Structures are given as structure tokens and as C-alpha cells.
Amino acid sequence: KQWYQRRVRGDLKDLMGVTDGIRLHNALQNRALTCSICLYVLFEGSGAPSTVYQAIYLESLTYRELMSKVCATFNIDPNTIVGIQKSGPSGISIAVTDDVVRHLANDACFVFTLLNTDRAGMCIIHLK
């Protein structure tokens, strides 16, 4: 990767001159990372009642990324989470997969609760 970056920088310097080539190279390398979608999430049942949603930015749109960001945002041990469910049409529960995450709408709002499972100490994140 470093060889490629040096080569591109050299090509830009050859095409545009030293000063402009380096400026363009730096501008291309330092572009801001953008997220794919932003979700707004509120933890219901966290003790104190709250109406302030937390923004969660997803870049790779995977189940693993969603789970890790929700757990990190709300200080939940990810080792205690066995799955994520989402409320679907007519109130049905849908198991969240990578495909479901890829189809979440940008700027969607969710309220989530932790549902206890049959296994002691393990929970499911339920998005409503």
C-alpha cells in the first residue's frame, strides 16, 4: 500500500507540478470517513427515564458492528448478548442479520430493551 501511495504521489507531481501534486495527493489521502447510516437509539429500562437518543454511526453495515456499537454506547457487556431482534410488521420479532442491517433506513429511530433468555445472565437486544 505504501508503494502505491508513493507512486500515486509521484504521478501527481509529474502531472501537476510539485506543489499542486502534493496538495492534491494530501487532499485525497485526508478525506473524511463517512458513515453508511446513522441510527438513533434509546435504551428503555436503563434505570433513570430518558428521552435523549444516542446516535450510532455504522460504516460496514454488519450485525457485528451494530451489536458492538450498541453495547459500547450503552455500557453493555457484549459477552452477555446472544442476539438482536427487531420489531417487524404486526409486532412480529425479526432476527437481525447482516442482511437486515444493510436494509435499515438511514436516520431510523429505535427504542431498545434487553430481554432475558433461558440462559442465566444472557440477553437479547430487542429494537422497537
Contact map, one row per residue, 1 for C-alpha under 8 A:
11111000000000000000000000000000000000000000000000000000000000000000000000000000000000000000000000000000000000000000000000000000
11111100000000000000000000000000000000000000000000000000000000000000000000000000000000000000000000000000000000000000000000000000
11111110000000000000000000000000000000000000000000000000000000000000000000000000000000000000000000000000000000000000000000000000
11111111000000000000000000000000000000000000000000000000000000000000000000000000000000000000000000000000000000000000000000000000
11111111100000000000000000000000000000000000000000000000000000000000000000000000000000000000000000000000000000000000000000000000
01111111110000000000000000000000000000000000000000000000000000000000000000000000000000000000000000000000000000000000000000000000
00111111111000000000000000000000000000000000000000000000000000000000000000000000000000000000000000000000000000000000000000000000
00011111111100000000000010000000000000000000000000000000000000000000000000000000000000000000000000000000000000000000000000000000
00001111111110000000110010000000000000000000000000000000000000000000000000000000000000000000000000000000000000000000000000000000
00000111111111000000100000000000000000000000000000000000000000000000000000000000000000000000000000000000000000000000000000000000
00000011111111100000000000000000000000000000000000000000000000000000000000000000000000000000000000000000000000000000000000000000
00000001111111111100110110000000000000000000000000000000000000000000000000000000000000000000000000000000000000000000000000000000
00000000111111111111110000000000000000000000000000000000000000000000000000000000000000000000000000000000000000000000000000000000
00000000011111111100100000000000000000000000000000000000000000000000000000000000000000000000000000000000000000000000000000000000
00000000001111111000100000000000000000000000000000000000000000000000000000000000000000000000000000000000000000000000000000000000
00000000000111111111100000000000000000000000000000000000000000000000000000000000000000000000000000000000000000000000000000000000
00000000000111111111100000000000000000000000000000000000000000000000000000000000000000000000000000000000000000000000000000000000
00000000000111011111110000000000000000000000000000000000000000000000000000000000000000000000000000000000000000000000000000000000
00000000000010011111111000000000000000000000000000000000000000000000000000000000000000000000000000000000000000000000000000000000
00000000000010011111111100000000000000000000000000000000000000000000000000000000000000000000000000000000000000000000000000000000
00000000110111111111111110000000000000000000000000000000000000000000000000000000000000000000000000000000000000000000000000000000
00000000100110000111111111000000000000000000000000000000000000000000000000000000000000000000000000000000000000000000000000000000
00000000000000000011111111100000000000000000000000000000000000000000000000000000000000000000000000000000000000000000000000000000
00000000000100000001111111110000000000000000000000000000000000000000000000000000000000000000000000000000000000000000000000000000
00000001100100000000111111111000000000000000000000000000000000000000000000000000000000000000000000000000000000000000000000000000
00000000000000000000011111111100000000000000000000000000000000000000000000000000000000000000000000000000000000000000000000000000
00000000000000000000001111111110000000000000000000000000000000000000000000000000000000000000000000000000000000000000000000000000
00000000000000000000000111111110000000000000000000000000000000000000000000000000000000000000000000000000000000000000000000000000
00000000000000000000000011111110000000000000000000000000000000000000000000000000000000000000000000000000000000000000000000000000
00000000000000000000000001111111000000000000000000000000000000000000000000000000000000000000000000000000000000000000000000000000
00000000000000000000000000111111100000000000000000000000000000000000000000000000000000000000000000000000000000000000000000000000
00000000000000000000000000000111110000000000000000000000000000000000000000000000000000000000000000000000000000000000000000000000
00000000000000000000000000000011111000000000000000000000000000000000000000000000000000000000000000000000000000000000000000000000
00000000000000000000000000000001111100000000000000000000001000000000000000000000000000000000000000000000000000000000000000000000
00000000000000000000000000000000111111000000000000000000111000000000000000000000000000000000000000000000000000000000000000000000
00000000000000000000000000000000011111000000000000000000111110000000000000000000000000000000000000000000000000000000000000000000
00000000000000000000000000000000001111100000000000000000111010000000000000000000000000000000000000000000111000000000000000000000
00000000000000000000000000000000001111110000000000000011110000000000000000000000000000000000000000000000011100000000000000000000
00000000000000000000000000000000000011111000000000000011110000000000000000000000000000000000000000000000011111000000000000000000
00000000000000000000000000000000000001111100000000001111000000000000000000000000000000000000000000000000001111000000000000000000
00000000000000000000000000000000000000111110000000001111000000000000000000000000000000000000000000000000000011110000000000000000
00000000000000000000000000000000000000011111000001111100000000000000000000000000000000000000000000000000000001110000000000000000
00000000000000000000000000000000000000001111110000000000000000000000000001000000000000000000000000000000000000111000000000000000
00000000000000000000000000000000000000000111110011000000000000000000000000000000000000000000000000000000000000111000000000000000
00000000000000000000000000000000000000000011111110000000000000000000000000000000000000000000000000000000000000001000000000000000
00000000000000000000000000000000000000000011111110000000000000000000000000000000000000000000000000000000000000000000000000000000
00000000000000000000000000000000000000000000111110000000000000000000000000000000000000000000000000000000000000000000000000000000
00000000000000000000000000000000000000000000111111000000000000000000000000000000000000000000000000000000000000000000000000000000
00000000000000000000000000000000000000000001111111100000000000000000000000000000000000000000000000000000000000000000000000000000
00000000000000000000000000000000000000000101000111110000000000000000000000000000000000000000000000000000000000000000000000000000
00000000000000000000000000000000000000000100000011111000000000000000000000000000000000000000000000000000000000000000000000000000
00000000000000000000000000000000000000000100000001111100000000000000000000000000000000000000000000000000000000000000000000000000
00000000000000000000000000000000000000011100000000111110000000000000000000000000000000000000000000000000000000000000000000000000
00000000000000000000000000000000000000011100000000011111000000000000000010000000000000000000000000000000000000000000000000000000
00000000000000000000000000000000000001111000000000001111100000000000000000000000000000000000000000000000000000000000000000000000
00000000000000000000000000000000000001111000000000000111110000000000110010000000000000000000000000000000000000000000000000000000
00000000000000000000000000000000001111100000000000000011111000000000000000000000000000000000000000000000000000000000000000000000
00000000000000000000000000000000001111100000000000000001111110001100000000000000000000000000000000000000000000000000000000000000
00000000000000000000000000000000011110000000000000000000111110000000000000000000000000000000000000000000000000000000000000000000
00000000000000000000000000000000000100000000000000000000011111001000000000000000000000000000000000000000000000000000000000000000
00000000000000000000000000000000000110000000000000000000011111101100000000000000000000000000000001001100000000000000000000000000
00000000000000000000000000000000000000000000000000000000000111111100000000000000000000000000000011101100000000000000000000000000
00000000000000000000000000000000000000000000000000000000000011111110000000000000000000000000000111001000000000000000000000000000
00000000000000000000000000000000000000000000000000000000000001111111000000000000000000000000000000000000000000000000000000000000
00000000000000000000000000000000000000000000000000000000010111111111100000000000000000000000000000000000000000000000000000000000
00000000000000000000000000000000000000000000000000000000010011111111110000000000000000000000000000001000000000000000000000000000
00000000000000000000000000000000000000000000000000000000000000111111111000000100000100000000000000000000000000000000000000000000
00000000000000000000000000000000000000000000000000000000000000011111111100000100000000000000000000000000000000000000000000000000
00000000000000000000000000000000000000000000000000000001000000001111111110000000000000000000000000000000000000000000000000000000
00000000000000000000000000000000000000000000000000000001000000000111111111010000000000000000000000000000000000000000000000000000
00000000000000000000000000000000000000000000000000000000000000000011111111111100000000000000000000000000000000000000000000000000
00000000000000000000000000000000000000000000000000000000000000000001111111110000000000000000000000000000000000000000000000000000
00000000000000000000000000000000000000000000000000000101000000000000111111110000000000000000000000000000000000000000000000000000
00000000000000000000000000000000000000000010000000000000000000000000011111110000000000000000000000000000000000000000000000000000
00000000000000000000000000000000000000000000000000000000000000000000001111111000000000000000000000000000000000000000000000000000
00000000000000000000000000000000000000000000000000000000000000000000011111111101000000000000000000000000000000000000000000000000
00000000000000000000000000000000000000000000000000000000000000000000001000111111100000000000000000000000000000000000000000000000
00000000000000000000000000000000000000000000000000000000000000000011001000011111100000000000000000000000000000000000000000000000
00000000000000000000000000000000000000000000000000000000000000000000000000001111110000000000000000000000000000000000000000000000
00000000000000000000000000000000000000000000000000000000000000000000000000011111110000000000000000000000000000000000000011100000
00000000000000000000000000000000000000000000000000000000000000000000000000001111111100000000000000000000000000000000000001111000
00000000000000000000000000000000000000000000000000000000000000000000000000000011111100000000000000000000000000000000000001110000
00000000000000000000000000000000000000000000000000000000000000000000000000000000111110000000001100000000000000000000000000111000
00000000000000000000000000000000000000000000000000000000000000000010000000000000111111000000001100000000000000000000000000011110
00000000000000000000000000000000000000000000000000000000000000000000000000000000001111100000111100000000000000000000000000011110
00000000000000000000000000000000000000000000000000000000000000000000000000000000000111110000111100000000000000000000000000000111
00000000000000000000000000000000000000000000000000000000000000000000000000000000000011111011110000000000000000000000000000000111
00000000000000000000000000000000000000000000000000000000000000000000000000000000000001111111110000000000000000000000000000000000
00000000000000000000000000000000000000000000000000000000000000000000000000000000000000111111000000000000000000000000000000000000
00000000000000000000000000000000000000000000000000000000000000000000000000000000000000011111000000000000000000000000000000000000
00000000000000000000000000000000000000000000000000000000000000000000000000000000000000111111100000000000000000000000000000000000
00000000000000000000000000000000000000000000000000000000000000000000000000000000000000111111110000000000000000000000000000000000
00000000000000000000000000000000000000000000000000000000000000000000000000000000000011110011111000000000000000000000000000000000
00000000000000000000000000000000000000000000000000000000000000000000000000000000000011110001111100000000000000000000000000000000
00000000000000000000000000000000000000000000000000000000000000000000000000000000001111000000111110000000000000000000000000000000
00000000000000000000000000000000000000000000000000000000000000100000000000000000001111000000011111111000000000000000000000000000
00000000000000000000000000000000000000000000000000000000000001100000000000000000000000000000001111111000000000000000000000000000
00000000000000000000000000000000000000000000000000000000000011100000000000000000000000000000000111111100000000000000000000000000
00000000000000000000000000000000000000000000000000000000000001000000000000000000000000000000000111111110000000000000000000000000
00000000000000000000000000000000000000000000000000000000000000000000000000000000000000000000000111111111000000000000000000000000
00000000000000000000000000000000000000000000000000000000000011100100000000000000000000000000000111111111000000000000000000000000
00000000000000000000000000000000000000000000000000000000000011000000000000000000000000000000000001111111000000000000000000000000
00000000000000000000000000000000000000000000000000000000000000000000000000000000000000000000000000111111100000000000000000000000
00000000000000000000000000000000000000000000000000000000000000000000000000000000000000000000000000011111110100000000000000000000
00000000000000000000000000000000000010000000000000000000000000000000000000000000000000000000000000000011111100000000000000000000
00000000000000000000000000000000000011100000000000000000000000000000000000000000000000000000000000000001111100000000000000000000
00000000000000000000000000000000000011110000000000000000000000000000000000000000000000000000000000000000111110000000000000000000
00000000000000000000000000000000000001110000000000000000000000000000000000000000000000000000000000000001111111000000000000000000
00000000000000000000000000000000000000111000000000000000000000000000000000000000000000000000000000000000001111100000000000000000
00000000000000000000000000000000000000111100000000000000000000000000000000000000000000000000000000000000000111110000000000000011
00000000000000000000000000000000000000001111000000000000000000000000000000000000000000000000000000000000000011111000000000000011
00000000000000000000000000000000000000001111000000000000000000000000000000000000000000000000000000000000000001111100000000001111
00000000000000000000000000000000000000000011100000000000000000000000000000000000000000000000000000000000000000111110000000001110
00000000000000000000000000000000000000000000000000000000000000000000000000000000000000000000000000000000000000011111000000111100
00000000000000000000000000000000000000000000000000000000000000000000000000000000000000000000000000000000000000001111100000111100
00000000000000000000000000000000000000000000000000000000000000000000000000000000000000000000000000000000000000000111111011110000
00000000000000000000000000000000000000000000000000000000000000000000000000000000000000000000000000000000000000000011111111110000
00000000000000000000000000000000000000000000000000000000000000000000000000000000000000000000000000000000000000000001111101000000
00000000000000000000000000000000000000000000000000000000000000000000000000000000000000000000000000000000000000000001111111000000
00000000000000000000000000000000000000000000000000000000000000000000000000000000000000000000000000000000000000000000111111000000
00000000000000000000000000000000000000000000000000000000000000000000000000000001000000000000000000000000000000000001101111100000
00000000000000000000000000000000000000000000000000000000000000000000000000000001110000000000000000000000000000000001111111110000
00000000000000000000000000000000000000000000000000000000000000000000000000000001111000000000000000000000000000000111100011111000
00000000000000000000000000000000000000000000000000000000000000000000000000000000111110000000000000000000000000000111100001111100
00000000000000000000000000000000000000000000000000000000000000000000000000000000101110000000000000000000000000011110000000111110
00000000000000000000000000000000000000000000000000000000000000000000000000000000000111100000000000000000000000011110000000011111
00000000000000000000000000000000000000000000000000000000000000000000000000000000000111100000000000000000000001111000000000001111
00000000000000000000000000000000000000000000000000000000000000000000000000000000000001100000000000000000000001110000000000000111
